[in-house]
Structure formats: structure tokens, C-alpha cells
């Protein structure tokens, strides 16, 4: 007899960012990236699949407008690089897919929606270096919520949001969710 999967009940505590606040934040981040990178020559923005992808694409478009030159983007799938996969079963065979751009010798900005424990970024770095050796790697996140388990720090942060371990940040992008906002929710168990 199999058990029914348990669902976690979530309660919305508040909206942290509206669509217009997200857009303003991305404009600021794009300017920071241009300033710190001294332009966009050899710059590549790589989004961590799922919500890091629209973040990278939007930032690249904004930087392209600022610098009047196209900026390459890529997509990084870290599914099989996670260190929190089950170790009871056989480890999956990793076959790296194309990220869609060349990163060798480039300045790469990894993009993700939320920085929390740092484990996603550690996995992303492993996956990224399987595709080549960039000159420099930086990290851009929309939300940094703290609670690091690994010594990882974002170079570019849209907003710092201190949270408890019961709270969750939900980033919703039009491209993925058909909605545009950042919510603070809490487990209601």
C-alpha cells in the first residue's frame, strides 16, 4: 500500500517586490555589471535553469541597450550536479548539455533568482567548469536571503531579505510563471 504524498501548506506573508520594482532593480543591476566589468567586452551572462534564465536574458538585454552591443547569454542545467541528490540510489551519469555560448576566457556572470544556502551556486560552478575555464566568474541574484551553508557571496544583489528557516521567497517571472512579483511565504504546518 502506498502513502499519498503530503503537501506543504503555504501562507503568503507579503509581497516584497512588484513588477515595476523588479524592473527598476534589474536596471540598477545591469548598470552595476557594466561598471564593474568596464563595459561588456567578453561578458557572458549564464542563467541557472529555471528562474535564473529569464534573469540573465533580461539583464543581457538591458546591458545591450546601455552598451549598444549584444551580450551573449547561456543556460546552465545543474540537476545532476546537486550534492543533495539521494545517495541511497545509483548516482546518475552526468552528460553535460550545451549552455549555448562559449565561456572559455570570458567574464561570466552566473544569474539566479534567490541565493539561500549556496548549494545551488556550488553545483552551478561545478557544471560551468565542465564547459570550460572562464577568466572570471561573478554571481548576480535578485534576492539574497542569507542562511549560507557554504562560503558563497553574490557580487550583484537586487535585494537583501533576512528570513527565518520557515519562510520561503517565491520569485515569479512572466516568462516562467505568467506572473511578475516576489512574495514572502511561510510554511503553515
C-alpha positions as CSV (number, residue, x, y, z in Angstrom):
1,X,0.0,0.0,0.0
2,X,1.5,3.4,-1.0
3,X,1.1,6.5,1.0
4,X,-0.4,9.6,-0.5
5,X,2.2,12.4,-1.0
6,X,2.0,15.1,1.7
7,X,1.5,18.6,0.5
8,X,3.0,21.6,2.3
9,X,0.6,24.4,3.0
10,X,2.0,27.8,2.4
11,X,0.7,31.2,3.6
12,X,1.6,34.4,1.9
13,X,3.1,36.9,4.3
14,X,3.5,39.7,1.9
15,X,4.7,41.0,-1.4
16,X,8.4,42.0,-1.4
17,X,8.6,43.3,-5.0
18,X,6.1,44.3,-7.7
19,X,6.7,44.0,-11.4
20,X,7.9,47.6,-11.6
21,X,10.2,47.2,-8.6
22,X,11.7,44.1,-10.2
23,X,12.3,46.1,-13.4
24,X,13.9,49.0,-11.6
25,X,16.2,46.6,-9.7
26,X,17.3,44.9,-12.9
27,X,18.1,48.2,-14.5
28,X,20.3,49.0,-11.4
29,X,22.0,45.6,-11.6
30,X,22.7,46.0,-15.3
31,X,24.4,49.3,-14.6
32,X,26.4,47.8,-11.8
33,X,27.6,44.9,-14.0
34,X,28.6,47.3,-16.8
35,X,30.5,49.5,-14.3
36,X,32.3,46.6,-12.6
37,X,33.1,44.9,-15.9
38,X,34.3,48.1,-17.6
39,X,31.8,47.5,-20.4
40,X,30.6,44.3,-21.9
41,X,33.5,43.1,-23.9
42,X,33.9,39.3,-23.3
43,X,30.9,39.4,-21.0
44,X,28.6,36.4,-20.9
45,X,25.5,36.0,-18.6
46,X,24.6,32.4,-17.8
47,X,21.2,31.7,-16.2
48,X,20.8,28.8,-13.8
49,X,17.8,26.8,-15.0
50,X,14.8,27.8,-14.2
51,X,14.3,31.3,-13.0
52,X,17.9,32.3,-13.5
53,X,17.4,32.1,-17.2
54,X,14.9,35.0,-17.6
55,X,17.0,37.0,-15.2
56,X,20.2,36.5,-17.4
57,X,18.2,37.3,-20.5
58,X,16.7,40.4,-19.1
59,X,20.0,41.7,-17.8
60,X,21.7,41.0,-21.1
61,X,19.0,43.0,-23.0
62,X,19.5,45.9,-20.6
63,X,23.2,45.8,-20.8
64,X,23.0,45.6,-24.6
65,X,20.9,48.8,-24.6
66,X,23.4,50.6,-22.2
67,X,26.5,49.5,-24.2
68,X,24.9,49.4,-27.7
69,X,26.3,46.0,-28.4
70,X,24.8,42.5,-28.0
71,X,25.6,40.4,-24.8
72,X,25.8,36.6,-25.0
73,X,23.6,34.5,-22.7
74,X,23.6,30.9,-21.8
75,X,21.6,28.4,-19.9
76,X,23.0,26.1,-17.2
77,X,21.2,23.0,-16.1
78,X,22.6,21.8,-12.7
79,X,20.1,19.0,-12.0
80,X,22.8,16.2,-11.8
81,X,25.4,18.4,-10.1
82,X,23.4,18.9,-6.9
83,X,25.1,17.4,-3.8
84,X,21.7,16.9,-2.1
85,X,20.6,14.1,-4.6
86,X,19.8,10.8,-2.9
87,X,22.9,8.9,-2.2
88,X,21.0,5.6,-1.5
89,X,20.4,5.0,-5.2
90,X,22.9,4.8,-8.0
91,X,24.4,8.1,-8.9
92,X,23.2,9.4,-12.2
93,X,25.6,9.6,-15.1
94,X,26.2,13.3,-15.9
95,X,26.2,14.2,-19.6
96,X,26.7,17.9,-19.8
97,X,24.5,19.7,-22.3
98,X,25.4,22.7,-24.2
99,X,25.0,26.0,-22.4
100,X,24.6,27.8,-25.7
101,X,27.7,30.0,-25.6
102,X,31.5,29.9,-25.3
103,X,32.7,30.7,-21.8
104,X,36.5,30.0,-22.2
105,X,38.4,33.1,-21.3
106,X,35.2,35.1,-20.8
107,X,33.9,37.1,-17.8
108,X,30.9,35.0,-16.8
109,X,28.1,36.4,-14.6
110,X,26.0,33.5,-13.2
111,X,22.4,34.5,-12.6
112,X,19.9,33.0,-10.2
113,X,16.7,34.3,-8.6
114,X,17.4,33.6,-4.9
115,X,20.6,32.9,-3.0
116,X,20.0,30.9,0.1
117,X,22.3,28.1,1.3
118,X,24.8,28.4,-1.6
119,X,24.4,24.8,-2.6
120,X,22.8,25.7,-6.0
121,X,25.7,28.0,-6.8
122,X,28.3,25.4,-5.8
123,X,26.6,23.0,-8.2
124,X,26.4,25.6,-10.9
125,X,30.2,26.3,-10.6
126,X,30.9,22.6,-11.0
127,X,28.6,22.4,-14.1
128,X,30.1,25.7,-15.5
129,X,33.7,24.5,-15.3
130,X,32.7,21.3,-17.1
131,X,32.1,23.6,-20.1
132,X,35.5,25.3,-20.0
133,X,37.5,27.8,-17.9
134,X,36.2,31.3,-17.8
135,X,38.6,34.2,-17.0
136,X,36.3,35.3,-14.1
137,X,33.0,34.2,-12.6
138,X,30.7,36.5,-10.7
139,X,27.2,36.0,-9.3
140,X,24.1,38.1,-9.7
141,X,20.9,37.3,-7.7
142,X,17.6,39.1,-7.4
143,X,17.2,38.2,-3.8
144,X,19.8,37.2,-1.1
145,X,18.0,35.7,1.9
146,X,21.0,34.7,4.0
147,X,21.4,31.3,5.8
148,X,24.5,30.3,3.9
149,X,25.8,26.7,4.4
150,X,28.8,27.3,2.0
151,X,31.1,30.3,1.7
152,X,29.4,31.9,-1.3
153,X,28.6,35.5,-1.8
154,X,26.9,37.3,-4.6
155,X,28.7,40.1,-6.5
156,X,25.4,41.7,-7.5
157,X,22.4,41.6,-5.3
158,X,19.0,43.1,-6.1
159,X,17.6,43.0,-2.6
160,X,18.7,41.5,0.8
161,X,15.8,39.9,2.6
162,X,16.5,38.4,6.0
163,X,14.3,35.4,6.5
164,X,13.6,32.7,9.0
165,X,14.1,29.0,8.1
166,X,10.2,28.6,7.9
167,X,10.0,31.4,5.3
168,X,10.3,30.9,1.6
169,X,11.0,33.5,-1.1
170,X,8.8,32.9,-4.3
171,X,10.1,34.8,-7.3
172,X,7.6,34.8,-10.2
173,X,8.7,35.8,-13.7
174,X,6.3,36.4,-16.6
175,X,8.4,34.0,-18.8
176,X,8.0,31.1,-16.4
177,X,5.0,31.8,-14.2
178,X,2.9,34.2,-16.2
179,X,3.1,36.5,-13.2
180,X,5.6,39.1,-12.1
181,X,6.3,39.6,-8.4
182,X,8.4,38.4,-5.4
183,X,6.5,37.0,-2.5
184,X,7.4,36.1,1.1
185,X,5.5,32.9,2.1
186,X,5.7,30.8,5.2
187,X,5.0,27.1,5.8
188,X,1.8,26.8,7.7
189,X,2.4,23.4,9.3
